[in-house]
């Protein structure tokens, strides 16, 4: 297991290094929750999960683009990229271990080739790559909702299982849970038009390609 940051001050410091804050992540989670709650029995059965993911991507971009970040996508892999292009964030659902510092989470669904490529870039020596997409560090904003709260973390993946799930992380920044206590979601920092996403749920989804990635020395 890699480094896990869960103490309040430690979390705040590590998020600040990336240009984020706990309040910002909570705003994203709250607004995505409101969007998911708009689903009715007439929506397709998977609509709530898709709305939560797609709007989490949108709202994270709305928070970060005013600070100079940029939208990016390769096939179905949706990102927001830090100025300079060497750090990116993707968003995906995690399993019930998400946000629990003593347990290793994994993604809630298998991922495709672009996610695998991002994890390979996280693991390999950055100087081997000349194309920016394969040199940057890609973090994942993982979230998991239960009846009482939404747990989340910003985590840097270093392995994809043979089944296509990200199941290991070199660093995890565990966000304090966002309680589902009826509070209204905070408004956006700015209203920016965001293009539609193609993935079914999470960063590039399963596309029939499952490639195991193992850290060196394993």
URQUI-V822729 format. One record per backbone hydrogen bond with DSSP energy under -0.5 kcal/mol. CO is the residue of the C=O (numbers start at 1). NH is the residue of the N-H. If there is no record, write none. Layout:
# URQUI-V822729
co=CO nh=NH
co=CO nh=NH
This chain:
# URQUI-V822729
co=3 nh=172
co=4 nh=6
co=5 nh=174
co=7 nh=11
co=8 nh=12
co=9 nh=13
co=10 nh=14
co=11 nh=15
co=12 nh=16
co=13 nh=17
co=14 nh=18
co=15 nh=18
co=15 nh=19
co=15 nh=20
co=16 nh=19
co=21 nh=25
co=22 nh=26
co=23 nh=27
co=24 nh=28
co=25 nh=29
co=26 nh=30
co=27 nh=31
co=28 nh=32
co=29 nh=33
co=30 nh=34
co=31 nh=35
co=32 nh=36
co=33 nh=37
co=34 nh=38
co=35 nh=38
co=36 nh=39
co=40 nh=43
co=44 nh=47
co=46 nh=50
co=47 nh=51
co=48 nh=52
co=49 nh=53
co=50 nh=54
co=51 nh=55
co=52 nh=56
co=53 nh=57
co=54 nh=58
co=55 nh=59
co=56 nh=60
co=57 nh=61
co=58 nh=62
co=59 nh=63
co=60 nh=64
co=61 nh=65
co=62 nh=66
co=64 nh=67
co=64 nh=69
co=65 nh=68
co=70 nh=81
co=72 nh=79
co=74 nh=77
co=76 nh=78
co=76 nh=204
co=77 nh=74
co=79 nh=72
co=80 nh=89
co=81 nh=70
co=82 nh=85
co=86 nh=137
co=87 nh=82
co=88 nh=139
co=89 nh=80
co=90 nh=141
co=91 nh=203
co=92 nh=143
co=93 nh=108
co=95 nh=98
co=97 nh=100
co=99 nh=101
co=100 nh=103
co=103 nh=105
co=106 nh=95
co=112 nh=116
co=113 nh=117
co=114 nh=118
co=115 nh=119
co=116 nh=120
co=117 nh=121
co=118 nh=122
co=119 nh=123
co=120 nh=124
co=125 nh=128
co=126 nh=129
co=131 nh=134
co=132 nh=135
co=132 nh=136
co=136 nh=138
co=137 nh=88
co=137 nh=139
co=138 nh=157
co=139 nh=90
co=140 nh=142
co=140 nh=155
co=141 nh=92
co=142 nh=153
co=143 nh=94
co=144 nh=151
co=148 nh=180
co=149 nh=146
co=149 nh=151
co=150 nh=178
co=151 nh=144
co=152 nh=175
co=153 nh=142
co=153 nh=155
co=154 nh=173
co=155 nh=140
co=155 nh=157
co=156 nh=170
co=156 nh=171
co=159 nh=167
co=159 nh=168
co=160 nh=213
co=161 nh=164
co=164 nh=111
co=165 nh=161
co=165 nh=167
co=166 nh=107
co=168 nh=158
co=168 nh=159
co=169 nh=2
co=170 nh=3
co=171 nh=156
co=172 nh=5
co=172 nh=174
co=173 nh=154
co=173 nh=175
co=175 nh=152
co=177 nh=179
co=178 nh=150
co=179 nh=181
co=190 nh=192
co=205 nh=112
co=208 nh=210
co=209 nh=211
co=213 nh=160
co=215 nh=218
